[in-house]
Amino acid sequence: MSLTTRRLLTMLALPAGLVAAVVVAPGAANAAGVSATIKTATTLKVRSAPSQTAKIVGTVRKNQKVTVACVITGQRVTGTVRTTTAWDRIGTGRYVSHAYVQTSGKIPRCAPAAKPAAPRYVVGTVKSADGKVNLRAGASIKSAVAGSVASGAKVDLACSVTGDLVKGTVRATTRWDRTRAGSYISNAYLYSGALPVCAATSTPTPVAPVVNLTPAQFIRAAVPGAQADWRANGVPPSVTIAQAILESGWGRSDLSATSKNYFGIKCQNGGYGKIANGCRTVRTNECTKAGECFVTTASFRTYASQADSFRDHGSFLRSNSRYAGAFAYTKDANNFIKKVWQAGYATDPKYVEKVTGIMQSYDLYQYDTWK
């Protein structure tokens, strides 16, 4: 091969090498980041997110050299260099406002964070010849009722678990399906497709012990605490006992059996007062004044004993000014509960009728010791 030919081939090969360098170099530059200088009076806070309200995770000094990986849009900031919504990522979970950064190179945009996949639900159809089907807080017929659905209703189902055996309209099964709202419905009353098994939770809901007291046994156990509450707070014992019966279902509700909470008294911002011993978050069914009900979660007080729950119930009524009118009737149980209801204790229009009916049926007035 002649020298001229070798020179010609070398010259022809050179552009290909240059093209390859142009293609590879930008990737290498981006991986290394862009060099920049911090322009601030003293120090600049490094944040965990592109916002001045985000957690502070460090600082950088005036004129400090940093390597910027990419830029993202965040809170608008006016700094020593510019006013901008750009924030520079200088490490994993570390950001500084570009308003304080000076660089001669162009900073690439940060890749958008991958969006979590939207949860997928299977639509189930309720089929019941037994009336409405209860939604429960757990996969058990002993769990608290969190709502109900009528036959023919459509329910979004997330996953399934194994629970109590139920013989329903569709089948007999131990399968329970968790709904979009987090409550559970027995698959014995559902037509639906296949569902994945629910992931195990790290803090399982406590299982309520079985409570099968007869009415006489329940009342006998409740009298001492109710009378102590009357002496401490002035609530007629007959009212306390009747409300406990109605609200706890004779002590069989999950909240009363597990947490000794017989009146559904809630925690307020994590506070549980001087008588309760803690809080427990459970799913519950709430209703608006318009009568629209929905499943939500709420934090309820827990107690060491039934007597403590009764005493806290009386303290709750006594300390709330809205119920002050009721305490003009501490020796008139029927008017006492009427005033409590009128002050907004319950939205059920038949609440007074139900409570006084229990007091009459079980002669609870006999425990009003002032007689």
N, C-alpha and C positions, 0 to 999 in steps of 0.2 A: 504494500500500500504506500502511495506517495505521501510526502510530507504535506502537500497541498490538500490531499484527500483527508488526512488525519485532522488537519486544522479545520476543515469544513465540517466534519462530523462533530467535532468538539463544540464548534460554534452553534451547530444545530441542536445539540443536546442541552446547552446552557439555559435557554428559556424554559425548558421543561423543569429544570431544577429550581429556577426562580419561581415558577408557578407553584411548585410543591411547597416552597418556603412560605409563600403568601397564604396558602391554605392552612398550614399547620400553625404558624405563628400566632394568629389571633386566639386560638384555643389555649395556647400556652400562656399568653398574656392574661387572659381572663382567669385562668387557674391561679396565677400568681397574685392577681389583684392589681389595683392602681395605687401608686404612692401618693400620699396627701399630707398636708400640714394643717394642724389645728391652729386657728386664729381666734384667740379669746384673751380676755384681760388677765385672767389667772388660770383657773381650771374649768373644764367642761365636764358635766355629768354624762356618763354613759348609761343608757336606758335599756330595759329588757324588751321594749317595743317602740315603734316610731311615734312616741307621744311624750310630752313633758309630764304627764301624770303617771307614766309607767314606772315600774320599780327601778330604782337606781342600782346598777350592778358594777359600778366603778367610775373612775374619772380619768381624764387625759389632761396634760399640761399645755400651757401656752407654747406654741411652736413645736410641739411634739410631732414626730413623724409617725403616721399610721398607714396601714394598708387597707384600702377599701375594697371589699369583695364585689359589692353591687349596691344599687340605690333603690329605695322603695318610697312610695307616697305615704305620708302620715300627717301629723299635726302641723299647721302653718306656724313658722317661727321667724322672728326678725333677729338676726345676729349681726356680728361684726363684719361679715363678708356680703351678706345678701338677705333678702326675705324670701322664704321658699317653703314648700310643703315636702321637699325631698329630705329623706333621712338615709344616711350611709351605714351599711352593715359592715362592722369591723370585726366580726366574729360571730359564732353561733349564739343567737339571742342577745346580741350587743349592738346598739345603735347610737349614733350621734347625729344631731341635726346638721344637714349640709349647709345651713346658714353660717356655720363656723368653720367650714372646711375649704381649703384652697388647694386646687389640683390643676395640673396642666393637661392631664389625660381625660379621656371620656370614660365615664363610669357606666358599665352595663347595668341594665335593669335586673333586679332580682327575679328569679323564676317564680311565678305565682305558686302559692302553697297548694298542694293537692287537696281538693275538697273531699271531705269524708263522704263515702257513699250514703245516699239517702236510705233510711231504713225501709225494708220491703215488708209489706203486710199481706196476709192472705185474708180475703173477705169470707167470713162465715155467715151462714143464715140460721137464725134461731128457729127451732121447731119444738113447740111445747104444747102438750094437751093438759098441762098442770098449771096454767096461768103464767104469770111473769116469771122469768128465770133470774135468780139473784146473781149479781156480780159480787165477788168477795175479795177481801184483802189478801187471802192466801188460798192455796189449793186444798181447802178443807171446808166441810159443811159447818164446822165450828168457828171458822174465821169470821171476822166482822163483815156485815153486809155493806158494800160500797155502792150500791145502786141496783137497778133491775132493768131488764129488757123484755119486751113483749115478743110473742111468737111472730115470726116474719121479719123481725128487725135484722139489719145488716150490722156486723161487728167486725172491726179491723183486728186481726189476730197477729201477734208477733212471734210467739214460740209456745212450746208445750212443756208441761212438767207432769210428774206422777203424784197423785194425791189420793184423797178418799174415793172409795168406790161409790159411784152414783148410778142408779137405774133410772134412766130418763126415757123420754119419748122416742129418741132416735136409737139409743143403744145403752148397754150397761158397760161402764168403763171407769178406769182409774185415771184417765187422761184429763187434765185441766189445761185450758188455753189462756195464755196471758194476753190481754187486750192492749191496744195502743196506749191507753191511759194507765196501764200497770195493774189493773184489777184482774181477777181470774174468773173464768166461767167454765162449768163442766162441759166437756165435749159430748156428754150424754144427751145434750139438747142442741147439738150443732151439726149442720152439714158444712163441711169445709175441706179444703185440700190439705196436703201434707204440710207439716210445720217442723222447723228445726227444734231441737231440744234447747230450752232456755239455759243460758250460761249460769253456773253456780254463783251465788252471791257470797261475799266474804263475811257478811254479818247477817245470818239468817234471822227472819222474824221469829220471836219467841212463840212457842206453841202454847196456847192457852190450856190450862188444866180443865178437865171436865167438871162442871159444877152442876149437880143435880139435887140441890136442896128443895125440899117441899116448901110451899108457902109458909107454913107454920115455922119451919126451921129457919128460913131466911128472916122472917120477922123477929123471931126470938134472938137471932144473932145481931140484928140491926138495932134493937131497942136501946141497949146501953150507950152506943155511940150517938144515936139520935137525941137521947135525953141529955147527954153531956154537951152536945152542940147547942141545945136549947138553953142550958144554964150559962154557956159561954157567949152565945150570940143572939139568943132570943127567937130562933126559928122553931115553930111548933114541931115536936117530934113526929106527929102524924104526917105533916107535910114532908119532912125529910125522908121518912121511910117510904111514903107513897111515890115521891119523885125518884128515889133510888130503884124501886121496883119497876117503874115505867121506863126509866132511862137505861137501866142495865139489863132488863129482861130477867128479873129475879136473879141477878148476878151471873147470868150465863153469857153475857157479851164478852167478846175478846178483851176489851179494854178493862172491864171490871175484874174478870177472872185472872188476867195476866198482870195488870198494873194497879189493881185495887182502886180504880177510878170509876165511881158509880154515877157521876153526873156529867162526864165529858168536859170537865174544866181544862182549858188549854193553857200552855205556857205562853208567855208574852216576851218576845225577843230573847228567848233562852232563859228567862226568869221563871222560877216556879214557886216563889214565896217562901214562907218560913215553916210550912207544915208538910208540903210535898217533899219527896226525896230525889226528884229528877224529872226528866222529860223523855218522851218516847214519840218518835215520828211514825205515823201510820196513815194509810189511805183512808179517806172518809168521803162521805157523800154530803155535799153542801147544796143549799138551795137559795136562790135569790128571792127577793120580796115578790117578784112576779111569778114565782112558782117554778122557775126553770132550775133543774137540778143537774149537778155535774160532779164528777169524781176528781178529787184533789188530794193533797197531803197536808197534814196539820200536826203540830207538836202538842201532845197532851201530857198533863202532869201524871206522875206516878207516885204511889203511896206505899208505906210500909204496912198499913192495915186499913180495914174498912172504916174504923173509927176516925182515923186521920182524914180519910176522904170526906166523911160526914162533917167533921169540924172545919175543914177547908171550904166546904160548900157553904156553911153558915157564915164563915169569915168573908167569903166572896160576896154574899148578899149584903152583909152588914157594912162592908167597906165601900160599896158602890152606891153613890148618892141617888142614882136612878131608882133604887129599890127602897129608899127611905120611907116612902108612904106605907109600905107593907108592915113596917115595925110598929105601926099604931095598932096592929091586930095580932100581937104575939099570943093572945089568948083566944083568938078567933081564927081557927085554921082555914076555914073555907074562904074568908075574906083575905087572909094573908096570901094564899096562893093566887087568888084573883088579882090582887094588886101586883104581885110579882109578874104575872103573865101580862098584865096591862102595861108594865114598864118595859116590856120587850124581851123577857126571858126566853120565850118560845114563839114561833110563828104559827104553830098549829092552832087553828081556830077552836078546836075541841080540847085543847090542852087542859083547861080548868076542869072540864067535864070528866076527862080521863083521870086526873089526879084525885078529885073529890070522889069519883066512883070507886077508886081503889080504897080510899080511906073508909068509905061506907061499907064496902063489901067485906073488908077484913077488920072492921071495928078498930081502926088505928087510933081513933080519938081517945081510947082508954089510956094511951101512953102519954097524953098531954097532962103532965103530972100536977099542974095547978088545979085540976078538977079534984 
